[in-house]
Amino acid sequence: MRRISKVKVLPGYRLELEFDDGVSGTVDLSEAVGKGVFALWQDPLAFDQVRIGSSGELAWGDRIDLCPDALYLKVTGKKPEDIFPALRDQPTHA
């Protein structure tokens, strides 16, 4: 599991992230703003309150947290089986 080691808020609901393996990049979270729990982000000041949680996830208070692995996939463009090789051995049908 990857962990986020640094986060910087950028304009337009974007975040610059750095992971524990040195990979860095930008994620655009603007598509989520106003939807469900992400209604909190309609206030840009609330979005700016992002922090890194104890498991390396991104968190906004106790209402929102984002998985570091999912963000790693967004930053790198990789597929889940690229970072979790055991998934390659799983059958593709039920």
Residue pairs with C-beta under 8 A, 6 or more apart in sequence:
1 55
1 56
1 68
1 69
2 19
2 20
2 21
2 23
2 56
2 68
2 69
2 72
2 83
3 19
3 20
3 55
3 56
3 68
4 17
4 18
4 19
4 20
4 52
4 56
4 57
4 58
4 68
4 71
5 18
5 19
5 20
5 52
5 56
6 16
6 17
6 18
6 24
6 52
7 15
7 16
7 17
7 18
7 50
7 51
7 52
7 58
8 15
8 16
9 15
9 47
9 48
9 50
10 16
10 26
12 28
12 30
13 28
13 29
13 30
13 32
13 33
13 41
13 44
13 47
14 26
14 27
14 28
14 29
14 30
15 26
15 27
15 29
15 50
15 58
16 24
16 25
16 26
17 24
17 25
17 26
17 27
17 71
17 75
18 24
19 68
19 72
19 75
20 56
23 72
23 75
23 76
24 75
25 75
25 76
26 75
27 71
27 74
27 75
29 38
29 41
32 38
32 41
33 41
33 42
33 47
34 41
34 42
37 63
37 64
38 64
40 46
40 47
40 60
40 63
40 64
41 47
41 60
46 60
47 60
49 60
49 61
50 58
50 59
50 60
51 58
51 59
51 60
52 58
52 59
53 59
53 65
55 68
56 68
57 65
57 66
57 67
57 68
58 65
58 66
58 68
58 71
59 65
59 66
69 80
69 83
72 78
72 83
73 79
73 80
73 83
80 87
81 87
81 88
